[in-house]
Amino acid sequence: MNTNWTDDSWQEEFLEMKTHKTADVRLLIEGPRGLIDSWKLGELHEEYMRLKNNKNL
């Protein structure tokens, strides 16, 4: 199994799905700088998955 850790296509798509706070936009564009940013990015990814699943219904 080969995982592409630099794939940021979900971030680009998520930025277009809704309006975000400035800090969240920075995080989605620039990536995490530390542990708390990583947690927040994971939280944003979960929100993206929920929105995407609801959109596909």
Secondary structure per residue as TSV (DSSP state, phi and psi in degrees):
chain	resnum	aa	ss	phi	psi
A	1	M	-	360.0	130.2
A	2	N	-	-117.2	116.9
A	3	T	-	-102.1	129.1
A	4	N	-	-92.9	98.4
A	5	W	T	-74.3	-12.5
A	6	T	T	-96.6	4.8
A	7	D	-	-71.9	112.2
A	8	D	-	-115.6	24.3
A	9	S	H	-65.1	-31.9
A	10	W	H	-66.8	-34.9
A	11	Q	H	-64.7	-43.8
A	12	E	H	-62.5	-43.8
A	13	E	H	-65.8	-41.2
A	14	F	H	-65.8	-34.7
A	15	L	H	-62.3	-29.6
A	16	E	H	-87.0	-13.5
A	17	M	H	-76.5	-32.0
A	18	K	S	-160.0	174.8
A	19	T	-	-84.3	137.8
A	20	H	-	-121.4	157.7
A	21	K	-	-67.3	155.7
A	22	T	H	-58.3	-42.3
A	23	A	H	-64.3	-37.0
A	24	D	H	-69.3	-37.6
A	25	V	H	-62.5	-45.5
A	26	R	H	-58.7	-44.1
A	27	L	H	-63.7	-42.3
A	28	L	H	-68.0	-32.7
A	29	I	H	-84.6	-48.0
A	30	E	H	-91.7	-22.5
A	31	G	-	91.7	171.3
A	32	P	-	-73.7	147.1
A	33	R	S	-107.0	-12.4
A	34	G	S	-164.0	-170.5
A	35	L	H	-64.6	-45.1
A	36	I	H	-64.3	-39.9
A	37	D	H	-62.1	-38.0
A	38	S	H	-63.9	-42.5
A	39	W	H	-61.5	-45.4
A	40	K	H	-63.8	-40.4
A	41	L	H	-63.4	-39.4
A	42	G	H	-63.0	-39.7
A	43	E	H	-63.8	-42.6
A	44	L	H	-64.5	-36.5
A	45	H	H	-65.9	-40.4
A	46	E	H	-62.8	-41.3
A	47	E	H	-63.3	-41.3
A	48	Y	H	-59.1	-44.9
A	49	M	H	-64.2	-40.3
A	50	R	H	-63.1	-46.1
A	51	L	H	-63.5	-41.4
A	52	K	H	-66.8	-41.0
A	53	N	H	-66.5	-39.0
A	54	N	H	-67.7	-32.9
A	55	K	H	-69.3	-33.7
A	56	N	H	-80.8	-10.2
A	57	L	-	-71.8	360.0
